[in-house]
Structures are given as structure tokens and as C-alpha cells.
Amino acid sequence: MDSSQWSSFLITAIGNFGFPIVITGYLLIRFEKKIEHLNDSIQALAQVIRDGGKSK
């Protein structure tokens, strides 16, 4: 494949797959905060379980 064919292929691939990649990136960034919050909640729950359910 020469450079002009490669360029054409690359432009076509970006055109075909660009939108889904952008949406996926947006969703990953958006859900990152929610995942971090869930992780914090799981860590707190694990600490409560380790302490035997005793309140501080």
C-alpha cells in the first residue's frame, strides 16, 4: 500500500469510526467520577466490615 492509499484509508477510517470514538471518550470521562465515588464507597464499606460494624 503506497502513501496515498494509506492516507485515503486513514481518512476513511477516521470518518467511519471517529464519532463512536469521541462518544466513548466522553462517556469514559463522564463515568470516571461515578466510578471513583463507587470505589470510595466500597473502601468505606470494607473498613466497616473489618471493624466489625462498630461505629467510630
Distance bins in CASP14 RR format, pairs under 12 A and 6 or more apart:
PFRMAT RR
TARGET T0000
AUTHOR 0000-0000-0000
RMODE 2
METHOD distances of the structure
MODEL  1
1 7 0 0 0 0 1 0 0 0 0 0 0
1 8 0 0 0 0 1 0 0 0 0 0 0
1 9 1 0 0 1 0 0 0 0 0 0 0
1 10 0 0 0 0 0 1 0 0 0 0 0
2 8 0 0 0 0 0 1 0 0 0 0 0
2 9 0 0 0 0 0 1 0 0 0 0 0
3 9 0 0 0 0 0 1 0 0 0 0 0
3 10 0 0 0 0 0 1 0 0 0 0 0
4 10 0 0 0 0 0 1 0 0 0 0 0
4 11 0 0 0 0 0 1 0 0 0 0 0
5 11 0 0 0 0 0 1 0 0 0 0 0
5 12 0 0 0 0 0 1 0 0 0 0 0
6 12 0 0 0 0 0 1 0 0 0 0 0
6 13 0 0 0 0 0 1 0 0 0 0 0
7 13 0 0 0 0 0 1 0 0 0 0 0
7 14 0 0 0 0 0 1 0 0 0 0 0
8 14 0 0 0 0 0 1 0 0 0 0 0
8 15 0 0 0 0 0 1 0 0 0 0 0
9 15 0 0 0 0 0 1 0 0 0 0 0
9 16 0 0 0 0 0 1 0 0 0 0 0
9 17 0 0 0 0 0 1 0 0 0 0 0
10 16 0 0 0 0 0 1 0 0 0 0 0
10 17 0 0 0 0 0 1 0 0 0 0 0
10 18 0 0 0 0 0 1 0 0 0 0 0
11 17 0 0 0 0 0 1 0 0 0 0 0
11 18 0 0 0 0 0 1 0 0 0 0 0
12 18 0 0 0 0 0 1 0 0 0 0 0
13 20 0 0 0 0 0 1 0 0 0 0 0
13 21 0 0 0 0 0 1 0 0 0 0 0
14 20 0 0 0 0 0 1 0 0 0 0 0
14 21 0 0 0 0 1 0 0 0 0 0 0
14 22 0 0 0 0 0 1 0 0 0 0 0
15 21 0 0 0 0 1 0 0 0 0 0 0
15 22 0 0 0 0 0 1 0 0 0 0 0
17 23 0 0 0 0 0 1 0 0 0 0 0
17 24 0 0 0 0 0 1 0 0 0 0 0
18 24 0 0 0 0 1 0 0 0 0 0 0
18 25 0 0 0 0 0 1 0 0 0 0 0
18 26 0 0 0 0 0 1 0 0 0 0 0
19 25 0 0 0 0 0 1 0 0 0 0 0
19 26 0 0 0 0 0 1 0 0 0 0 0
20 26 0 0 0 0 0 1 0 0 0 0 0
20 27 0 0 0 0 0 1 0 0 0 0 0
21 27 0 0 0 0 0 1 0 0 0 0 0
21 28 0 0 0 0 0 1 0 0 0 0 0
22 28 0 0 0 0 0 1 0 0 0 0 0
22 29 0 0 0 0 0 1 0 0 0 0 0
23 29 0 0 0 0 0 1 0 0 0 0 0
23 30 0 0 0 0 0 1 0 0 0 0 0
24 30 0 0 0 0 0 1 0 0 0 0 0
24 31 0 0 0 0 0 1 0 0 0 0 0
25 31 0 0 0 0 1 0 0 0 0 0 0
25 32 0 0 0 0 1 0 0 0 0 0 0
26 32 0 0 0 0 0 1 0 0 0 0 0
27 33 0 0 0 0 0 1 0 0 0 0 0
27 34 0 0 0 0 0 1 0 0 0 0 0
27 35 0 0 0 0 0 1 0 0 0 0 0
28 34 0 0 0 0 0 1 0 0 0 0 0
28 35 0 0 0 0 1 0 0 0 0 0 0
29 35 0 0 0 0 0 1 0 0 0 0 0
29 36 0 0 0 0 0 1 0 0 0 0 0
30 36 0 0 0 0 0 1 0 0 0 0 0
31 37 0 0 0 0 0 1 0 0 0 0 0
31 38 0 0 0 0 1 0 0 0 0 0 0
32 38 0 0 0 0 0 1 0 0 0 0 0
32 39 0 0 0 0 0 1 0 0 0 0 0
33 39 0 0 0 0 0 1 0 0 0 0 0
33 40 0 0 0 0 0 1 0 0 0 0 0
34 40 0 0 0 0 0 1 0 0 0 0 0
34 41 0 0 0 0 0 1 0 0 0 0 0
35 41 0 0 0 0 0 1 0 0 0 0 0
35 42 0 0 0 0 0 1 0 0 0 0 0
36 42 0 0 0 0 0 1 0 0 0 0 0
36 43 0 0 0 0 0 1 0 0 0 0 0
37 43 0 0 0 0 0 1 0 0 0 0 0
37 44 0 0 0 0 0 1 0 0 0 0 0
38 44 0 0 0 0 0 1 0 0 0 0 0
38 45 0 0 0 0 0 1 0 0 0 0 0
39 45 0 0 0 0 0 1 0 0 0 0 0
39 46 0 0 0 0 0 1 0 0 0 0 0
40 46 0 0 0 0 0 1 0 0 0 0 0
40 47 0 0 0 0 0 1 0 0 0 0 0
41 47 0 0 0 0 0 1 0 0 0 0 0
41 48 0 0 0 0 0 1 0 0 0 0 0
42 48 0 0 0 0 0 1 0 0 0 0 0
42 49 0 0 0 0 0 1 0 0 0 0 0
43 49 0 0 0 0 0 1 0 0 0 0 0
43 50 0 0 0 0 0 1 0 0 0 0 0
44 50 0 0 0 0 0 1 0 0 0 0 0
44 51 0 0 0 0 0 1 0 0 0 0 0
44 53 0 0 0 0 0 1 0 0 0 0 0
44 56 0 0 0 0 0 1 0 0 0 0 0
45 51 0 0 0 0 0 1 0 0 0 0 0
45 52 0 0 0 0 0 1 0 0 0 0 0
45 53 0 0 0 0 0 1 0 0 0 0 0
46 52 0 0 0 0 0 1 0 0 0 0 0
46 53 0 0 0 0 0 1 0 0 0 0 0
47 53 0 0 0 0 1 0 0 0 0 0 0
47 54 0 0 0 0 0 1 0 0 0 0 0
47 55 0 0 0 0 0 1 0 0 0 0 0
47 56 0 0 0 0 1 0 0 0 0 0 0
48 54 0 0 0 0 1 0 0 0 0 0 0
48 55 0 0 0 0 1 0 0 0 0 0 0
48 56 0 0 0 0 1 0 0 0 0 0 0
END
